[in-house]
Amino acid sequence: MLEGKARVEDTDMPARMQAAATSAASRALDLFDEFDKRYGVGWQCVVGANFGCFFTHTSGTFIYFSLERLSFLLFKAAAAIAAS
């Protein structure tokens, strides 16, 4: 999907942890681009045990759910409509 090395914009993580984070993100992108393929580009996903978020989404594209102790927020960004 995405090629090249991750560009870290800002961090306070140790280098080894940064490498693990960017590697995991790269693998996840390769495995989980299903919504972009099926429903067009612009999907955003936030996963965590404790987070808050404010966003604008396209009507009919928002879901917030939990599995075990993790919460998942999935939505299509409102600005992505023009790109679809």
N, C-alpha and C positions, 0 to 999 in steps of 0.2 A: 504494500500500500504506500507508505511513505518511505522514501529513501534518504540515506544520509545520516549524519550524526546529530544527536539532539543538541540544541543550543540552550544552555541554561541561562535564563534571564536574571535570576536572583536566587540566592540560596544561603543557608547557614549550615547545610548538611556537610558531613565529612565526604571526601571524594568517593570512597567506596560505596557509601550509601547512595550518592548521586548516581553512580554507575548502575547500581541495582534498580533504582527508580526508573531511570530512562530505559533500561533494558526491559523491565517488566511492562512499561507503557508501550514500547515497540512491539513486543510479543502480543499484547492485548489488541493493539490495532490490527495486526495481521489476522488475528483469530475472530474478532468481533466487530466487523463492519456490516453486519447483517441489515440493520435498519437503513443505513445509507443506500445499500444495494436495493432493498425492497421498496423503500418509501422516499427516496431522494436524499440529497445531502442536507446537512445542517443540524443533525442530531447531537445532543449534549447529554452526557451521563455523569452523575455525581453519585459516588458510593462511599458510605462511611457509617460509623457507629454513632456519631454525634456531630451534626453540622447544621448550619443555617444557610439559606440562600434566597436571593431575590432575583427574579428574571422575568423577561417578557417572552411569551411563547406563542406559537401559531395555534389558533383554536383547534381543539380536537387532537392535540399531539402531546398531552401532558399525562404522566402517571408517576405516582409516588407510592412505593410499597416496601415492605420489609420481608426479609428471609432470614430466619434465625435472629442474630443480633445486628445484622447490617440493614441499612436503609438504602433504597435506590430511588433516584430522581432521574427520570428520562423525559426529555422534551425536545421539540424541534424549535430552534431559534426563530424568532419572528423575522429577522432580517434575511433568513435563508430562503424565503419564498421567491425572491427575485432570482436566486441562483438555481432554483430547481428546474 
